[in-house]
Amino acid sequence: SLLFLAIFVVYPIIDAFYLSLHRYDLLTPPIWDGLGRYRLLFDDDRFVKALGNTLLFAVMTVPLGTVLSLLLAVLINQPLRAIYIFRTAYYLPVVTSFVAVSFIWLWIYEPQFGLLNQLLETMGLPTLSWLRDPKTSMLSIAILSIWKNAGYNMIIFLAGLQGVPDYLYEAAEIDGAGPVQRFWHITVPMLSPTTFFVFVVYFIGALQMFTQSWILTQGGPLDSTLTVVYLIYQNGFEFLKMGSAAAMSVILFIIIAIVTYINTRIVRYDTHFN
């Protein structure tokens, strides 16, 4: 396992850092450039915009997606007949190919014949160019991402809910606590470790967003959905600027490490079970 870790994790990280210190285009040998690639990146308007778009996407999806997944988990944790049907339905988007899902949502967002705009027309509201307008393109991708990932995080919350002792709810009900009070004073505190895990993993995944932008908008319009990973892809495989792509990868790695460390320090859970 250590050999596997060294080959597939440690070596790529070291190699990426090495390439980030060179000018390298796959056609010529690497040329030492020191920190020149990093200085160029922060002078590059597209990289700064991609970094801002990535953080915006994370802020738009992680809090709302976490809350939605928790509420879905509470809903399907009820002892109802045929509840497994709802569990399967909510989890189905997770196992569906993202390419297939993207084509469905492209039709939903289609300006003239899309389902969403037809719904707005029936309500007497103005229609929108969801993926073609820089003001709504990132929001459109965020909605799709929340819908796609809700089922996965829901299963994690469901596993946490099934580990909460029933006697806590029974004791609270005897004391006169209602459903909302039981949720806030029992469910939420007992799920704090699970919530922390979901939040951190969700945030890391949001910072690495690529597929949605690549399939739906190709980073447009006007770079409004350009993310760091998509820019890494462009520099590495379209422009063959492997040194710049490696430098972006290192910066993204450092940002993810810092965010994870801050979350670990801030979000402390000291729940003790007696």
C-alpha positions as CSV (number, residue, x, y, z in Angstrom):
1,S,0.0,0.0,0.0
2,L,2.9,2.4,0.7
3,L,4.3,1.6,-2.7
4,F,1.0,2.3,-4.3
5,L,0.7,5.6,-2.4
6,A,4.3,6.6,-3.4
7,I,3.7,5.9,-7.1
8,F,0.2,7.3,-7.6
9,V,0.1,10.1,-5.0
10,V,3.5,11.3,-3.8
11,Y,5.3,11.1,-7.1
12,P,2.7,13.1,-9.1
13,I,2.7,15.8,-6.5
14,I,6.5,16.1,-6.6
15,D,6.6,16.0,-10.3
16,A,3.9,18.7,-10.6
17,F,5.9,21.0,-8.3
18,Y,9.0,20.3,-10.3
19,L,7.3,21.1,-13.6
20,S,5.8,24.3,-12.1
21,L,9.3,25.7,-11.8
22,H,10.0,25.2,-15.5
23,R,8.9,26.4,-18.9
24,Y,7.7,23.2,-20.6
25,D,5.5,22.7,-23.7
26,L,5.9,18.9,-24.3
27,L,7.8,19.7,-27.5
28,T,11.1,21.0,-26.0
29,P,13.0,20.0,-22.8
30,P,12.0,21.8,-19.6
31,I,13.7,25.2,-19.0
32,W,14.3,26.3,-15.5
33,D,12.2,29.4,-14.7
34,G,12.1,29.4,-10.9
35,L,9.0,31.2,-9.6
36,G,8.4,32.8,-12.9
37,R,5.3,30.7,-13.7
38,Y,3.7,31.7,-10.4
39,R,4.3,35.4,-11.0
40,L,2.8,35.2,-14.5
41,L,-0.3,33.4,-13.1
42,F,-1.2,36.2,-10.7
43,D,-0.7,38.7,-13.5
44,D,-3.0,36.7,-15.7
45,D,-6.6,38.0,-15.6
46,R,-8.1,34.7,-16.7
47,F,-6.5,32.8,-13.8
48,V,-7.7,35.4,-11.3
49,K,-11.2,35.2,-12.8
50,A,-11.1,31.4,-12.8
51,L,-10.0,31.4,-9.1
52,G,-12.9,33.8,-8.2
53,N,-15.4,31.7,-10.2
54,T,-14.3,28.5,-8.4
55,L,-14.7,30.0,-5.0
56,L,-18.1,31.5,-6.0
57,F,-19.2,28.0,-7.2
58,A,-18.2,26.5,-3.9
59,V,-20.0,29.1,-1.9
60,M,-23.1,28.7,-4.0
61,T,-23.2,24.9,-3.8
62,V,-21.7,23.6,-0.6
63,P,-24.0,25.3,2.1
64,L,-27.2,24.8,0.2
65,G,-26.3,21.3,-1.0
66,T,-25.3,20.2,2.5
67,V,-28.6,21.4,4.0
68,L,-30.7,19.8,1.2
69,S,-28.9,16.5,1.6
70,L,-29.6,16.5,5.4
71,L,-33.3,17.3,4.9
72,L,-33.6,14.5,2.3
73,A,-31.9,12.1,4.7
74,V,-34.3,13.0,7.5
75,L,-37.2,12.6,5.1
76,I,-36.2,9.1,3.9
77,N,-35.3,8.0,7.4
78,Q,-39.0,7.8,8.3
79,P,-40.5,4.3,8.9
80,L,-42.9,4.5,6.0
81,R,-44.0,1.7,3.7
82,A,-42.0,1.4,0.4
83,I,-39.6,4.1,1.6
84,Y,-36.9,2.3,-0.5
85,I,-38.6,3.6,-3.6
86,F,-37.9,7.2,-2.5
87,R,-34.3,6.3,-1.5
88,T,-33.7,4.9,-4.9
89,A,-35.2,7.8,-6.7
90,Y,-33.2,10.4,-4.8
91,Y,-29.9,8.4,-5.3
92,L,-30.5,7.8,-9.0
93,P,-28.8,11.0,-10.3
94,V,-25.6,9.9,-8.5
95,V,-25.2,6.7,-10.5
96,T,-26.3,8.3,-13.8
97,S,-23.6,9.3,-16.3
98,F,-22.8,13.0,-16.1
99,V,-22.8,13.2,-19.8
100,A,-26.4,11.9,-20.0
101,V,-27.4,14.2,-17.1
102,S,-25.8,17.2,-18.9
103,F,-27.8,16.6,-22.1
104,I,-31.0,16.4,-20.0
105,W,-30.2,19.7,-18.3
106,L,-29.1,21.3,-21.6
107,W,-32.7,20.7,-22.8
108,I,-34.1,22.0,-19.5
109,Y,-32.1,25.2,-19.8
110,E,-32.7,25.6,-23.6
111,P,-33.9,29.2,-24.1
112,Q,-36.7,28.6,-26.6
113,F,-38.1,25.1,-26.0
114,G,-36.5,24.3,-22.6
115,L,-38.7,23.0,-19.8
116,L,-37.7,25.7,-17.3
117,N,-38.5,28.6,-19.6
118,Q,-41.8,27.0,-20.6
119,L,-42.6,26.8,-16.9
120,L,-41.7,30.5,-16.5
121,E,-43.9,31.4,-19.4
122,T,-46.9,29.7,-18.0
123,M,-46.4,31.7,-14.7
124,G,-46.2,34.9,-16.7
125,L,-42.5,35.5,-15.8
126,P,-39.8,36.5,-18.3
127,T,-37.6,33.8,-19.7
128,L,-33.9,33.6,-19.3
129,S,-30.9,32.5,-21.3
130,W,-29.7,30.3,-18.5
131,L,-26.4,29.0,-19.9
132,R,-25.8,31.9,-22.4
133,D,-26.0,34.8,-20.0
134,P,-22.9,35.5,-17.8
135,K,-25.3,36.6,-15.0
136,T,-27.0,33.2,-14.8
137,S,-24.6,30.7,-16.2
138,M,-22.8,29.9,-13.0
139,L,-26.1,29.7,-11.1
140,S,-27.4,27.2,-13.7
141,I,-24.4,25.0,-13.2
142,A,-24.6,25.3,-9.4
143,I,-28.3,24.1,-9.5
144,L,-27.3,21.1,-11.6
145,S,-24.4,20.2,-9.3
146,I,-26.6,20.4,-6.2
147,W,-29.2,18.2,-7.8
148,K,-26.5,15.7,-9.0
149,N,-24.6,15.4,-5.6
150,A,-27.6,15.6,-3.2
151,G,-28.2,11.8,-3.3
152,Y,-24.6,10.9,-2.4
153,N,-24.4,13.2,0.6
154,M,-27.9,12.1,1.6
155,I,-26.7,8.5,2.0
156,I,-23.9,9.6,4.2
157,F,-26.3,11.6,6.4
158,L,-28.7,8.6,6.4
159,A,-25.9,6.4,7.8
160,G,-25.3,9.0,10.5
161,L,-29.0,9.2,11.3
162,Q,-29.3,5.5,11.8
163,G,-26.6,5.7,14.3
164,V,-28.5,8.1,16.6
165,P,-30.0,6.2,19.5
166,D,-33.8,6.0,19.5
167,Y,-34.0,6.5,23.2
168,L,-32.9,10.1,22.8
169,Y,-35.9,10.9,20.7
170,E,-38.2,9.0,23.0
171,A,-37.0,10.8,26.0
172,A,-37.3,14.2,24.3
173,E,-40.8,13.3,23.2
174,I,-41.8,12.4,26.7
175,D,-40.5,15.7,27.8
176,G,-42.8,17.4,25.3
177,A,-40.3,18.3,22.6
178,G,-41.9,18.6,19.1
179,P,-40.4,17.4,15.8
180,V,-38.6,20.7,15.2
181,Q,-37.1,20.8,18.7
182,R,-36.0,17.2,18.4
183,F,-34.3,18.0,15.1
184,W,-32.4,21.0,16.4
185,H,-31.5,19.7,19.8
186,I,-30.8,16.0,19.0
187,T,-30.4,15.3,15.3
188,V,-28.2,18.3,14.4
189,P,-25.7,17.9,17.4
190,M,-25.5,14.2,17.0
191,L,-24.7,14.6,13.3
192,S,-22.0,17.2,13.7
193,P,-19.2,14.8,12.8
194,T,-21.0,13.6,9.7
195,T,-21.9,17.2,8.8
196,F,-18.3,18.2,9.1
197,F,-17.1,15.4,6.9
198,V,-19.7,16.1,4.2
199,F,-18.9,19.8,4.3
200,V,-15.2,19.3,3.9
201,V,-15.5,16.7,1.1
202,Y,-18.1,18.7,-0.7
203,F,-16.0,21.9,-0.5
204,I,-12.9,20.1,-1.9
205,G,-15.0,18.6,-4.7
206,A,-16.4,22.1,-5.5
207,L,-12.9,23.5,-5.8
208,Q,-12.1,20.8,-8.3
209,M,-15.2,21.4,-10.5
210,F,-14.5,20.7,-14.2
211,T,-16.9,18.4,-15.9
212,Q,-20.0,20.6,-15.6
213,S,-18.2,23.6,-17.1
214,W,-16.6,21.6,-19.8
215,I,-19.7,19.9,-21.1
216,L,-22.3,22.7,-20.6
217,T,-20.5,25.9,-21.3
218,Q,-16.9,25.3,-22.2
219,G,-16.0,27.9,-19.6
220,G,-18.2,30.6,-21.2
221,P,-19.9,32.9,-21.8
222,L,-17.2,35.5,-21.3
223,D,-15.3,33.1,-19.0
224,S,-18.2,33.3,-16.5
225,T,-18.0,29.6,-15.7
226,L,-14.2,29.2,-16.2
227,T,-12.8,27.3,-13.2
228,V,-9.2,26.6,-12.1
229,V,-9.3,23.0,-13.2
230,Y,-10.8,23.9,-16.6
231,L,-8.0,26.4,-17.0
232,I,-5.5,23.8,-16.0
233,Y,-6.9,21.5,-18.7
234,Q,-6.8,24.3,-21.3
235,N,-3.2,25.2,-20.6
236,G,-2.0,21.6,-20.4
237,F,-3.8,19.9,-23.2
238,E,-4.9,22.7,-25.6
239,F,-2.1,25.2,-25.3
240,L,0.6,22.6,-24.2
241,K,1.8,25.0,-21.5
242,M,2.6,22.2,-19.0
243,G,4.6,24.5,-16.7
244,S,1.8,26.9,-16.2
245,A,-0.7,24.1,-15.8
246,A,1.5,22.5,-13.1
247,A,1.8,25.8,-11.3
248,M,-2.0,26.2,-11.3
249,S,-2.3,22.6,-9.9
250,V,0.2,23.4,-7.1
251,I,-1.7,26.6,-6.2
252,L,-5.0,24.7,-6.2
253,F,-3.5,22.0,-4.0
254,I,-2.3,24.6,-1.5
255,I,-5.7,26.3,-1.4
256,I,-7.4,22.9,-0.7
257,A,-4.9,22.1,2.0
258,I,-5.5,25.5,3.7
259,V,-9.3,25.3,3.5
260,T,-9.2,21.8,4.9
261,Y,-6.9,22.8,7.8
262,I,-9.1,25.9,8.6
263,N,-12.2,23.8,8.6
264,T,-10.6,21.3,10.9
265,R,-9.5,24.0,13.3
266,I,-12.8,25.9,13.3
267,V,-15.4,23.2,13.2
268,R,-14.8,21.3,16.4
269,Y,-17.2,18.7,17.6
270,D,-16.9,17.4,21.2
271,T,-19.9,15.1,21.3
272,H,-19.6,12.5,24.0
273,F,-21.8,9.4,24.2
274,N,-22.7,8.0,27.6
